[in-house]
């Protein structure tokens, strides 16, 4: 790599985005001191101990196949909640296969708050029991199927001995599940394509999500087909971004149809330069597109939760990576592209139809099918957008990569962009199948991996051993390099990394340990190895430094 290319690459990462590329030939002088100072100050409190590696505060671990959540020396984890644990005085229980987590402080505290946790899917072996001979679940099994998906709101706190625990006496703790009523908002509300309804039953298949600027949670409905079929529910009522206020039960849970319906992985919110809301989203399946929604109205901080209405009216776009353009998904555009095709015109009569079948509309209008775009996150340092393209074996992209979009004029509202491959999975990098992403205040990108439980420690995935979490600096001499922070238990996936505001605690979900178990008497994992447990249990943990 030439010295000039190194200079250009560095400037792109230090928090100046596209603007830096226009001054690459002038050298590093004016930018480097500021970045170094910010990085040093921001990193000084991460997990409460001194940095050791290029803005990191830990000594990286090596891959391992232990049936344990393995962390670097100096760190510990507390199991905060596990499947089946009681979460409140009403007797509600923590759902199955926890995924996305989001911490909401109580009275500004970094040691007490609410934790939203997604629950993605269940298990015939450990939750519902097998289907009947006719291939269907009983009524009781359907109740278990729906109850144990959705989300949990739990209150968590750190006690005087530094141990994170769940407060089951919480006034806030409750379940949002496949049984909870949800309001539809936006163009598909009461539309023919959803059966003319404005209220639907429940949320399930909840994968990742995000936090709004007005302090509510956005949860993403992903692989909804099997549950909706097994529960005999209308498929068009699922596959949306849902919004819940964890502090306020009177805020009606809602599904925002203006954000489109597909296999939602996440929802990352930001602002355009002129003050409109932007939400970036991934569609987690092979040959699927990357999306963003831009609101019609502008965000007003003083309106608080009333800003939710901004998610009801706006434009949904999909990324055309070949041309570096965001393509508007409108019914007029679809009709123009159909060119007299009666089948397409019959399917897309209204804007509601376009949103319900967003993937089909996106591909028709020229958006780029990609390799399982999972989590999409906005860098808090330079407003560039990072996308975890997990993998696509059909295209030979076995280990996946992380893509970085650079919006023109550093404006999230821009309709043109450039992009680059930030990091590639594989033996050379030490990680495979990047999934959820988050940033720390040092500019490091944290990514968990999603090697399927049937492939872990086999074939070309042997070198990685168990799934893990990796930290990738986005600036400095180690930018783009991956350092392993944690290793998952046997057949588990680590999901939903989320820091407290002071970054002294990292919440992390451990999903489906022992998922390949065929005989309940011979589980392949028994994590979290709690006394009295007779099965492996998906759990949320709080990771912190022993020195804190």
Order of alpha helices (4+ residues) and beta strands (2+ residues): alpha-alpha-alpha-beta-beta-beta-beta-alpha-beta-beta-beta-beta-beta-beta-beta-alpha-beta-beta-beta-beta-beta-beta-beta-beta-alpha-alpha-alpha-alpha-beta-beta-beta-beta-beta-beta-beta-beta-beta-beta-beta-beta
